[in-house]
């Protein structure tokens, strides 16, 4: 029977405590020096458990672009919908921002799925894609009733999916 172990650091060396006899052993010991029990292997955290830097960069750029889309209204609250180039750029920024954040989540997919679960990650990606894609028709000049319903329904459903994804992730995150 293998003794379970606790791990700690002593004078720069990692040490393990045998669960059977409570004696300290070096981190690489296979057998306890006190009782001879086989020690359980130390589980090392994989370096791949962290999100890739590229995913964080893509998400950061996406959030910056998404936020910059509101700049015309921040500068001039009376900015009107005149289908100007600036307005088209605003809608393109509102479309590209969430899509870049979703792509960042896709790049970090395996790491994020291990942390918050695959369902929560998928709901977040789909929600962000809906938020972004819903802005594209207005950016290209469509102004029908269906387009305006899409512009409001897409982000509404997208934000609901993001919220549900966070709720789905809560049990997984709280238990760790």
ABEGO torsion letter per residue (X at the ends): XBBBBBBBBBGGBBBBBBAAAGBBBBAABABBAAAGBBBBBBBBBBAAABBBAAAAAAAAAAAAAAAAAAAAAAABAABBBAGBAAAAAAAAAAAAAAAAAAAAAAAAAAAAAAAAEAAAAAAAAAAAAAAAAAAAAAAAGBABAAAAAAAAAAAAAAAAAAAAAAAAAAAAAAAX
